[in-house]
């Protein structure tokens, strides 16, 4: 990129201010007088004496603070260009000509700034060499009353004679000092307001970086789901730099995208930290003079940053809330401000603050009214507690992509759940396990996956969080199963009686395993035997071979009486059992390390 004057890590501290005001009220002339730079970039602009597209210029104020101006067009035909410049900036230089007073585009620019919630700025009455400023100032004050810009400082100037320019510079310095400090560690979202090519460099884009930090070599995505590009080079305020932090004007030389793939309105984003939104719920902010309660036409144009897209508006009952369906996917977060513009009247009846960039579907009668009631309790700023209370649970990555701060290390497995919701689910889970135990006493507890489905939880890590709540203290989780703490299995009396009878037989003859017919006569099928095993009453030492739980240790002790090595036949005779029992018993003894093989067919107790 040509035109560099210096190289460094980043520009001096700066603020970015957008001009606003009616066409031909002297915005560009004022910027030129402040900066010594011609903001009108195109020959057509200079020939016609009006700003058609965005212009940029900067100056250094007393104290070393740099102010960069985004000079926007005032003509009605170029309002979309004006909105592209105003959208990303935190403050405005509102210009009204003393000899012309408050005019139609003055009002439209005010509507745009009010819709965006811009609260800081300086009111400048220009051309005071042609007429006294009092009348124009009074008109402007009346128009600003009741808007976020009411009460901003006012300065009367003449860019021709220089009168008032020192006072304006002082007011700008005060404005710069009072602006909130951007977060240099925030995720990057740079709205592209110009895109062009430079010979030998390739694709270059410009924009206003509000928060975050950009460095040469950084990877960015073109939109939430677009291709990756790399920052090949960077300029800010005429200097080639290695890094910049918001708020600052910046030009990026990109590798990985042609110029037509990053047009105005594109958002360059930190990879993996933004989701695209096509439907959002918003709180409407009526513009100056708009009727209240506000009712909007169904089809409008939404502006955010430098982007504009058709939007279908659904009012949510008789409330200041609406659901917006965008024509394009936009990377939006809780608290973002939008401009809603009527393409028919060209007026801006309202702004909108995003409350939910991933709202639930409205499918049942009364859903719109209920949704409005929910939204009425939400803050405009992102808040994890509020999001979880409303949603119940959420992925941490989703929360962060919606602009909700989440502490590092919070949650389990990438999920967060609201404490009250987790407590209620824990109580439900205890009841569910009780009911399942009554329904099927042979198999106490429930599989963890069945518990997750019963609670309609989307991930097993959320179940783990539920099990940590005090209300779940009556439960135990082990080996993929959730049981009641201290449960004895709840065996039916008939099953316990049959098991006790079999244990009595085995007490008299420990290795006389019952046959399948004998088990059937006792009423001990596979499920009953499995329940007895879980309850510690019986143990299966081989397929269909059931003995007392201590039979293996007893066999090792008894076989120690034989001279080593002993054969399976000698072991069988000594234990007084059958080959059906002896062979799986010897295998189990060896697996547990209680015996070992000696020679081809011998065994000895370890």
C-alpha positions as CSV (number, residue, x, y, z in Angstrom):
1,X,0.0,0.0,0.0
2,X,1.4,3.3,-1.1
3,X,1.5,6.6,0.8
4,X,3.2,5.4,4.0
5,X,5.2,7.8,6.0
6,X,6.4,5.7,8.9
7,X,6.4,2.2,10.2
8,X,5.6,1.1,13.8
9,X,3.7,-1.2,16.0
10,X,0.6,0.9,16.0
11,X,-0.7,4.4,15.7
12,X,-1.0,6.9,18.5
13,X,-4.1,6.8,20.6
14,X,-7.0,7.8,18.4
15,X,-10.8,8.3,18.3
16,X,-13.0,8.0,15.2
17,X,-15.8,10.5,14.7
18,X,-18.4,10.6,11.9
19,X,-19.7,13.8,10.4
20,X,-23.5,14.2,10.1
21,X,-25.7,16.9,8.6
22,X,-27.6,18.1,5.5
23,X,-26.0,18.2,2.1
24,X,-23.9,21.3,1.5
25,X,-23.7,22.4,5.1
26,X,-20.0,22.4,5.1
27,X,-19.0,19.0,6.6
28,X,-16.2,18.3,4.2
29,X,-15.0,21.9,4.3
30,X,-14.9,21.7,8.1
31,X,-13.0,18.4,8.0
32,X,-10.5,20.0,5.6
33,X,-10.1,23.0,7.9
34,X,-9.4,20.7,10.9
35,X,-7.1,18.3,9.2
36,X,-5.6,20.0,6.2
37,X,-6.7,17.0,4.1
38,X,-9.3,16.8,1.3
39,X,-11.8,14.2,2.4
40,X,-13.6,14.1,-1.0
41,X,-11.7,11.4,-2.8
42,X,-13.3,11.4,-6.2
43,X,-13.1,14.0,-9.0
44,X,-16.9,13.8,-9.3
45,X,-17.3,14.8,-5.7
46,X,-15.0,17.8,-6.1
47,X,-16.7,18.8,-9.4
48,X,-20.2,18.6,-8.0
49,X,-19.2,20.1,-4.6
50,X,-20.9,17.3,-2.5
51,X,-19.7,14.1,-0.8
52,X,-21.0,11.0,-2.7
53,X,-19.0,8.3,-0.9
54,X,-17.2,8.1,2.4
55,X,-14.1,10.3,3.0
56,X,-11.5,10.0,5.6
57,X,-9.0,12.4,7.2
58,X,-7.3,12.8,10.6
59,X,-5.6,15.4,12.8
60,X,-3.7,15.4,16.1
61,X,-5.3,17.5,18.9
62,X,-3.6,19.1,21.9
63,X,-2.4,16.3,24.2
64,X,-1.4,14.1,21.3
65,X,-4.8,12.5,20.7
66,X,-5.5,11.7,17.1
67,X,-9.0,12.2,15.8
68,X,-10.0,10.4,12.5
69,X,-13.0,11.7,10.7
70,X,-15.4,9.6,8.6
71,X,-16.9,12.3,6.3
72,X,-20.3,11.0,5.2
73,X,-22.5,12.2,2.4
74,X,-25.5,14.4,3.2
75,X,-27.5,14.1,0.0
76,X,-30.6,12.0,0.3
77,X,-29.6,9.8,-2.6
78,X,-26.5,8.7,-0.8
79,X,-28.0,8.0,2.7
80,X,-27.0,4.3,2.4
81,X,-23.4,5.5,2.0
82,X,-23.8,7.7,5.0
83,X,-25.1,4.8,7.1
84,X,-22.1,2.7,6.1
85,X,-19.8,5.4,7.7
86,X,-21.9,6.2,10.8
87,X,-22.6,2.6,11.8
88,X,-19.2,1.6,13.3
89,X,-18.3,4.9,15.1
90,X,-18.9,6.0,18.7
91,X,-19.4,9.8,18.3
92,X,-20.6,12.4,15.8
93,X,-19.7,15.8,14.6
94,X,-23.2,17.2,13.8
95,X,-23.0,20.0,11.3
96,X,-25.8,22.6,10.7
97,X,-25.2,25.7,8.5
98,X,-26.1,29.0,10.1
99,X,-27.5,30.3,6.8
100,X,-29.7,27.3,6.2
101,X,-30.7,25.9,9.5
102,X,-32.2,22.5,10.2
103,X,-33.0,20.6,7.0
104,X,-34.5,17.3,5.9
105,X,-31.2,15.4,5.8
106,X,-30.3,16.9,9.2
107,X,-33.3,15.1,10.5
108,X,-32.6,11.8,8.7
109,X,-29.0,11.8,10.0
110,X,-30.3,12.5,13.5
111,X,-32.7,9.6,13.2
112,X,-29.8,7.3,12.2
113,X,-27.6,8.4,15.1
114,X,-30.5,8.1,17.5
115,X,-31.3,4.6,16.2
116,X,-27.7,3.6,16.8
117,X,-27.8,5.0,20.3
118,X,-24.9,7.4,19.7
119,X,-24.8,9.6,22.8
120,X,-21.6,11.6,22.3
121,X,-20.7,14.3,19.9
122,X,-20.3,18.0,19.2
123,X,-22.9,20.2,17.5
124,X,-21.2,22.6,15.1
125,X,-22.9,25.6,13.6
126,X,-21.0,26.4,10.4
127,X,-20.8,29.5,8.1
128,X,-21.1,31.9,10.9
129,X,-19.3,34.4,8.6
130,X,-22.5,34.5,6.5
131,X,-25.1,34.7,9.3
132,X,-25.4,34.8,13.1
133,X,-25.6,31.2,14.5
134,X,-28.3,31.8,17.1
135,X,-31.4,30.8,15.1
136,X,-29.7,27.7,13.6
137,X,-28.5,26.7,17.0
138,X,-32.0,27.1,18.5
139,X,-33.5,25.0,15.7
140,X,-30.8,22.3,16.2
141,X,-31.3,22.2,20.0
142,X,-35.0,21.8,19.6
143,X,-34.5,18.9,17.1
144,X,-32.0,17.2,19.4
145,X,-34.2,17.5,22.4
146,X,-35.5,14.1,23.5
147,X,-32.8,12.2,21.6
148,X,-29.5,10.6,22.9
149,X,-27.7,13.7,21.6
150,X,-29.6,16.3,23.5
151,X,-27.3,18.4,25.5
152,X,-24.1,17.8,23.5
153,X,-21.7,20.8,23.5
154,X,-22.2,23.3,20.7
155,X,-19.6,25.4,18.9
156,X,-20.1,28.1,16.2
157,X,-17.4,28.3,13.6
158,X,-16.4,29.6,10.2
159,X,-14.1,27.4,8.3
160,X,-13.4,30.3,6.0
161,X,-12.3,32.9,8.6
162,X,-11.1,30.4,11.2
163,X,-13.4,31.8,13.8
164,X,-14.3,29.3,16.5
165,X,-11.9,26.6,15.2
166,X,-9.8,26.7,18.4
167,X,-12.9,26.2,20.5
168,X,-14.0,23.3,18.2
169,X,-10.6,21.6,18.6
170,X,-10.9,22.0,22.4
171,X,-14.4,20.5,22.3
172,X,-13.2,17.6,20.2
173,X,-10.3,17.0,22.7
174,X,-12.9,16.9,25.5
175,X,-15.1,14.6,23.5
176,X,-12.1,12.2,22.8
177,X,-11.2,12.1,26.5
178,X,-14.7,11.1,27.5
179,X,-15.3,8.3,25.1
180,X,-15.3,4.7,26.5
181,X,-12.1,2.8,26.1
182,X,-12.4,-0.1,23.6
183,X,-11.4,-3.6,24.7
184,X,-8.1,-4.5,22.9
185,X,-8.7,-8.2,23.7
186,X,-12.1,-8.4,22.2
187,X,-12.9,-10.5,19.1
188,X,-12.4,-8.6,15.9
189,X,-15.4,-7.6,13.7
190,X,-14.3,-5.1,11.0
191,X,-17.1,-3.9,8.8
192,X,-15.6,-3.2,5.3
193,X,-16.6,0.2,4.0
194,X,-14.2,0.4,1.0
195,X,-12.7,-2.4,-1.1
196,X,-10.3,-1.9,-4.0
197,X,-7.1,-3.2,-5.5
198,X,-3.6,-1.7,-5.6
199,X,-1.0,-2.8,-8.2
200,X,1.6,-5.0,-6.6
201,X,-0.4,-5.4,-3.4
202,X,-3.8,-6.9,-4.5
203,X,-7.0,-6.6,-2.4
204,X,-7.2,-3.7,0.1
205,X,-10.1,-3.0,2.4
206,X,-10.8,-0.2,4.8
207,X,-13.0,0.0,7.9
208,X,-13.3,1.3,11.4
209,X,-12.0,-1.2,14.0
210,X,-14.2,-0.7,17.1
211,X,-12.8,-3.3,19.6
212,X,-10.0,-5.9,19.4
213,X,-6.5,-5.9,18.0
214,X,-5.3,-6.7,14.5
215,X,-1.8,-7.8,13.6
216,X,0.0,-8.4,10.4
217,X,-0.2,-12.2,9.8
218,X,-3.6,-12.6,11.5
219,X,-6.2,-14.9,9.9
220,X,-9.7,-13.6,9.5
221,X,-12.9,-15.0,8.1
222,X,-15.0,-13.3,5.5
223,X,-18.3,-13.4,7.3
224,X,-19.1,-16.1,9.9
225,X,-18.9,-19.0,7.5
226,X,-16.7,-17.6,4.7
227,X,-13.3,-18.2,3.5
228,X,-10.2,-17.4,5.5
229,X,-8.0,-14.5,4.6
230,X,-4.6,-13.3,5.9
231,X,-3.7,-9.8,6.8
232,X,-0.7,-9.3,4.6
233,X,-0.1,-5.6,5.4
234,X,-1.8,-2.8,7.3
235,X,-2.0,1.0,7.4
236,X,-3.6,3.3,9.9
237,X,-3.8,7.1,9.6
238,X,-1.3,7.1,6.7
239,X,1.3,4.9,8.5
240,X,2.3,1.4,7.8
241,X,1.9,-0.5,11.1
242,X,2.3,-4.0,12.4
243,X,-0.6,-3.9,14.8
244,X,-3.6,-1.7,15.7
245,X,-6.2,-1.7,18.5
246,X,-9.6,-0.1,18.3
247,X,-11.1,2.4,18.0
248,X,-9.1,3.2,14.8
249,X,-9.4,3.6,11.0
250,X,-7.4,0.9,9.3
251,X,-6.6,-0.3,5.8
252,X,-5.8,-4.0,5.3
253,X,-4.0,-5.7,2.5
254,X,-5.5,-9.1,2.3
255,X,-4.2,-12.4,1.0
256,X,-6.8,-15.1,0.0
257,X,-9.7,-13.1,-1.5
258,X,-10.3,-11.1,-4.6
259,X,-11.7,-7.6,-4.3
260,X,-15.2,-8.6,-5.3
261,X,-15.3,-11.2,-2.6
262,X,-15.0,-8.6,0.2
263,X,-17.3,-5.8,-0.9
264,X,-18.7,-3.0,1.3
265,X,-20.9,-4.5,4.0
266,X,-18.6,-7.6,4.5
267,X,-17.5,-8.3,8.1
268,X,-14.0,-9.6,8.7
269,X,-14.0,-11.7,11.8
270,X,-11.9,-13.5,14.4
271,X,-12.2,-17.1,13.2
272,X,-14.5,-19.4,15.2
273,X,-15.8,-16.7,17.5
274,X,-18.8,-15.4,15.6
275,X,-22.0,-17.2,14.4
276,X,-24.1,-15.9,11.5
277,X,-27.7,-14.9,12.4
278,X,-30.6,-14.8,10.1
279,X,-33.3,-14.3,12.7
280,X,-33.0,-12.2,15.9
281,X,-35.3,-10.8,18.5
282,X,-34.8,-7.1,19.3
283,X,-36.0,-4.2,21.5
284,X,-37.1,-1.3,19.3
285,X,-36.1,2.3,20.0
286,X,-38.5,4.7,18.2
287,X,-36.8,7.5,16.4
288,X,-37.4,11.2,17.0
289,X,-41.1,12.0,16.3
290,X,-42.0,8.3,15.7
291,X,-45.5,7.3,17.1
292,X,-45.6,5.3,20.3
293,X,-46.4,2.5,20.6
294,X,-44.4,1.9,17.5
295,X,-45.7,-0.1,14.6
296,X,-43.3,-0.9,11.7
297,X,-44.0,-2.0,8.1
298,X,-43.3,-5.7,7.4
299,X,-40.6,-5.1,4.8
300,X,-37.7,-2.8,5.7
301,X,-34.0,-2.4,5.3
302,X,-31.7,-3.1,8.2
303,X,-28.3,-1.4,8.5
304,X,-25.5,-2.4,10.9
305,X,-21.9,-1.4,10.5
306,X,-21.4,-0.9,6.8
307,X,-23.9,-3.7,5.9
308,X,-27.5,-3.3,4.7
309,X,-29.9,-6.1,4.0
310,X,-33.7,-6.5,3.5
311,X,-35.5,-7.5,6.6
312,X,-38.9,-8.8,7.4
313,X,-40.3,-7.4,10.6
314,X,-42.7,-9.3,12.9
315,X,-44.0,-7.3,15.8
316,X,-44.3,-9.3,19.0
317,X,-47.9,-8.5,20.2
318,X,-48.4,-4.9,21.4
319,X,-44.9,-4.5,22.7
320,X,-41.7,-2.7,21.8
321,X,-40.2,-6.0,20.7
322,X,-39.9,-7.5,17.3
323,X,-38.5,-10.5,15.4
324,X,-36.3,-9.7,12.4
325,X,-35.8,-12.1,9.5
326,X,-32.8,-10.9,7.5
327,X,-32.1,-11.5,3.8
328,X,-28.5,-12.2,4.6
329,X,-26.7,-13.9,7.5
330,X,-25.1,-11.3,9.8
331,X,-22.5,-11.8,12.6
332,X,-24.6,-10.3,15.5
333,X,-24.2,-10.3,19.2
334,X,-26.4,-9.3,22.2
335,X,-26.4,-5.5,22.5
336,X,-25.6,-4.7,18.9
337,X,-27.6,-1.7,17.5
338,X,-29.3,-1.8,14.1
339,X,-31.0,0.9,12.0
340,X,-34.4,0.0,10.5
341,X,-35.1,2.1,7.4
342,X,-38.3,2.3,5.5
343,X,-37.3,1.8,1.8
344,X,-40.6,3.5,0.7
345,X,-40.4,6.7,2.7
346,X,-36.6,6.6,3.3
347,X,-37.3,7.5,6.9
348,X,-35.7,5.8,9.9
349,X,-38.7,5.1,12.3
350,X,-36.7,3.0,14.8
351,X,-33.4,1.6,15.9
352,X,-33.2,-1.9,17.4
353,X,-31.0,-3.5,20.1
354,X,-30.3,-7.2,19.6
355,X,-31.6,-9.2,22.6
356,X,-31.4,-12.7,21.2
357,X,-29.3,-13.7,18.1
358,X,-30.6,-17.3,18.3
359,X,-34.3,-17.1,19.3
360,X,-36.7,-20.0,19.7
361,X,-39.3,-20.7,17.0
362,X,-42.8,-19.2,17.4
363,X,-45.2,-22.0,16.5
364,X,-48.1,-22.0,18.9
365,X,-50.9,-19.6,19.4
366,X,-49.8,-17.0,21.9
367,X,-46.1,-17.6,21.4
368,X,-45.5,-14.0,20.3
369,X,-47.1,-12.5,23.4
370,X,-45.2,-14.9,25.7
371,X,-42.0,-14.1,23.9
372,X,-42.5,-10.4,24.4
373,X,-43.0,-11.0,28.1
374,X,-39.7,-12.9,28.2
375,X,-37.8,-10.3,26.3
376,X,-39.2,-7.6,28.6
377,X,-37.1,-9.1,31.4
378,X,-33.8,-9.1,29.5
379,X,-31.0,-6.6,29.7
380,X,-29.8,-5.0,26.5
381,X,-26.2,-5.9,27.5
382,X,-24.8,-9.5,27.4
383,X,-25.1,-11.4,30.7
384,X,-24.4,-15.1,31.2
385,X,-26.9,-15.4,34.1
386,X,-29.7,-13.9,32.1
387,X,-29.0,-16.1,29.1
388,X,-28.9,-19.3,31.2
389,X,-32.0,-18.4,33.2
390,X,-33.8,-18.0,29.9
391,X,-32.3,-20.9,28.0
392,X,-31.7,-23.3,30.8
393,X,-28.4,-24.3,29.4
394,X,-26.1,-23.3,26.5
395,X,-22.8,-24.2,24.9
396,X,-20.0,-21.9,26.0
397,X,-18.9,-21.4,22.4
398,X,-22.4,-20.2,21.6
399,X,-22.5,-17.8,24.5
400,X,-19.2,-16.3,23.5
401,X,-20.3,-16.1,19.8
402,X,-23.4,-14.2,21.0
403,X,-21.1,-11.8,22.9
404,X,-21.8,-13.1,26.4
405,X,-18.7,-13.1,28.6
406,X,-17.9,-16.5,30.1
407,X,-15.0,-17.0,32.6
408,X,-12.3,-19.3,31.5
409,X,-12.6,-22.8,33.0
410,X,-16.4,-22.4,33.6
411,X,-18.8,-25.3,33.0
412,X,-18.3,-28.9,32.1
413,X,-17.4,-30.2,28.6
414,X,-18.1,-26.9,27.0
415,X,-21.6,-26.4,28.5
416,X,-23.1,-24.2,31.2
417,X,-26.4,-24.8,33.0
418,X,-28.4,-22.5,35.2
419,X,-28.3,-23.5,38.8
420,X,-32.0,-23.3,39.4
421,X,-32.6,-25.4,36.3
422,X,-30.0,-27.9,37.4
423,X,-31.6,-28.2,40.9
424,X,-35.1,-28.8,39.4
425,X,-33.7,-31.4,37.0
426,X,-31.8,-33.1,39.9
427,X,-35.1,-33.4,41.8
428,X,-36.8,-34.8,38.7
429,X,-34.0,-37.3,38.3
430,X,-34.4,-38.6,41.8
431,X,-38.1,-39.1,41.2
432,X,-37.4,-40.8,37.9
433,X,-34.9,-43.3,39.4
434,X,-37.4,-44.1,42.2
435,X,-40.2,-44.8,39.7
436,X,-37.9,-47.0,37.5
437,X,-36.9,-49.0,40.6
438,X,-40.6,-49.6,41.4
439,X,-41.3,-50.5,37.9
440,X,-38.4,-52.9,37.6
441,X,-37.0,-53.8,41.0
442,X,-34.7,-56.5,39.4
443,X,-32.6,-53.8,37.9
444,X,-32.0,-50.9,40.3
445,X,-31.2,-47.4,38.8
446,X,-31.2,-46.3,35.2
447,X,-28.5,-46.1,32.5
448,X,-27.0,-42.6,32.4
449,X,-28.1,-42.2,28.7
450,X,-31.7,-43.0,29.7
451,X,-31.5,-40.4,32.4
452,X,-30.2,-37.8,29.9
453,X,-33.1,-38.5,27.6
454,X,-35.6,-38.4,30.4
455,X,-34.4,-34.9,31.3
456,X,-34.2,-33.8,27.6
457,X,-30.5,-32.8,28.0
458,X,-28.6,-32.4,24.8
459,X,-25.2,-33.5,26.2
460,X,-23.9,-36.0,28.8
461,X,-21.8,-33.2,30.4
462,X,-25.0,-31.4,31.5
463,X,-26.1,-34.6,33.3
464,X,-22.8,-34.6,35.1
465,X,-23.5,-31.0,36.2
466,X,-27.0,-32.0,37.4
467,X,-25.6,-34.8,39.5
468,X,-23.3,-32.4,41.4
469,X,-26.3,-30.4,42.7
470,X,-27.4,-30.9,46.4
471,X,-30.8,-32.1,45.2
472,X,-29.0,-35.1,43.6
473,X,-27.2,-36.2,46.8
474,X,-29.5,-39.2,47.0
475,X,-28.1,-40.6,43.7
476,X,-24.8,-42.4,42.8
477,X,-23.3,-42.6,39.4
478,X,-20.9,-45.4,38.4
479,X,-20.1,-47.5,35.4
480,X,-22.6,-45.6,33.3
481,X,-25.6,-46.2,35.6
482,X,-27.4,-43.9,38.1
483,X,-28.8,-45.5,41.3
484,X,-30.2,-44.5,44.6
485,X,-27.5,-44.2,47.2
486,X,-27.6,-47.1,49.6
487,X,-30.2,-49.0,47.5
488,X,-30.3,-52.7,48.3
489,X,-31.6,-53.6,44.9
490,X,-35.2,-53.7,46.0
491,X,-35.4,-57.4,45.2
492,X,-38.9,-58.8,45.2
493,X,-39.5,-61.1,48.2
494,X,-40.0,-64.2,46.1
495,X,-36.6,-63.6,44.4
496,X,-34.8,-62.9,47.7
497,X,-36.4,-66.1,49.2
498,X,-35.2,-68.2,46.2
499,X,-31.7,-66.7,46.5
500,X,-31.7,-67.5,50.2
501,X,-32.7,-71.1,49.6
502,X,-30.0,-71.5,47.0
503,X,-27.4,-69.9,49.3
504,X,-28.4,-72.4,52.0
505,X,-27.7,-75.3,49.6
506,X,-24.4,-73.8,48.6
507,X,-23.5,-73.3,52.3
508,X,-23.8,-77.0,52.7
509,X,-22.1,-77.9,49.5
510,X,-20.2,-74.8,48.2
511,X,-19.3,-76.2,44.8
512,X,-22.5,-78.0,43.9
513,X,-23.7,-75.5,41.4
514,X,-27.5,-75.8,40.6
515,X,-28.5,-77.0,37.2
516,X,-30.5,-74.9,34.8
517,X,-33.6,-77.0,35.7
518,X,-33.0,-76.4,39.4
519,X,-32.7,-72.7,38.8
520,X,-35.9,-72.6,36.8
521,X,-37.7,-74.5,39.5
522,X,-36.6,-71.8,42.0
523,X,-37.9,-69.1,39.7
524,X,-34.4,-67.7,39.0
525,X,-34.2,-66.7,35.4
526,X,-31.4,-64.6,33.8
527,X,-32.8,-61.3,35.0
528,X,-33.4,-62.5,38.5
529,X,-29.9,-64.0,38.7
530,X,-28.4,-60.8,37.4
531,X,-30.2,-58.9,40.1
532,X,-29.0,-61.3,42.8
533,X,-25.4,-60.8,41.5
534,X,-25.8,-57.0,41.7
535,X,-27.1,-57.4,45.2
536,X,-24.0,-59.5,46.1
537,X,-26.1,-62.7,46.8
538,X,-24.7,-64.9,44.0
539,X,-21.8,-64.9,41.5
540,X,-21.6,-66.4,38.0
541,X,-18.2,-68.1,37.6
542,X,-18.9,-69.3,34.1
543,X,-21.8,-69.4,31.6
544,X,-24.8,-70.7,33.6
545,X,-22.6,-71.7,36.6
546,X,-23.8,-69.9,39.8
547,X,-22.1,-70.2,43.2
548,X,-21.8,-68.1,46.3
549,X,-19.8,-64.8,46.0
550,X,-17.0,-66.2,48.1
551,X,-16.7,-69.5,46.2
552,X,-13.5,-68.6,44.3
553,X,-11.5,-67.6,47.5
554,X,-12.9,-70.7,49.3
555,X,-11.8,-72.9,46.3
556,X,-8.2,-71.5,46.5
557,X,-8.0,-72.1,50.2
558,X,-9.4,-75.7,49.9
559,X,-7.1,-76.6,46.9
560,X,-4.1,-75.5,48.9
561,X,-4.6,-78.7,50.8
562,X,-3.6,-80.8,47.7
563,X,0.0,-81.6,46.9
564,X,1.2,-79.4,43.9
565,X,0.9,-79.8,41.1
566,X,-2.7,-81.2,40.9
567,X,-4.8,-82.1,37.9
568,X,-8.3,-80.9,37.2
569,X,-9.6,-84.3,38.1
570,X,-7.9,-84.2,41.5
571,X,-9.2,-80.7,42.1
572,X,-12.7,-81.8,41.1
573,X,-12.7,-84.8,43.4
574,X,-11.2,-82.7,46.3
575,X,-13.9,-80.0,46.0
576,X,-16.7,-82.6,45.4
577,X,-18.0,-81.0,42.3
578,X,-18.5,-81.7,38.6
579,X,-16.4,-81.0,35.5
580,X,-19.1,-78.4,34.4
581,X,-18.1,-76.4,37.5
582,X,-14.5,-77.3,37.9
583,X,-13.2,-76.1,34.5
584,X,-14.6,-72.5,34.6
585,X,-13.6,-72.4,38.3
586,X,-10.0,-73.2,37.4
587,X,-10.0,-70.6,34.6
588,X,-11.3,-67.9,37.0
589,X,-8.8,-68.9,39.7
590,X,-6.0,-68.4,37.1
591,X,-7.4,-65.1,35.9
592,X,-7.5,-63.7,39.4
593,X,-3.9,-64.9,40.0
594,X,-4.9,-67.4,42.7
595,X,-3.5,-70.4,40.8
596,X,-1.0,-71.0,37.9
597,X,-0.4,-73.7,35.4
598,X,2.4,-76.2,35.9
599,X,3.4,-78.3,32.9
600,X,0.7,-79.4,30.4
601,X,-2.2,-80.1,32.7
602,X,-1.0,-79.3,36.2
603,X,-2.1,-76.5,38.6
604,X,-0.8,-75.1,41.9
605,X,-2.1,-72.5,44.3
606,X,0.0,-69.3,44.3
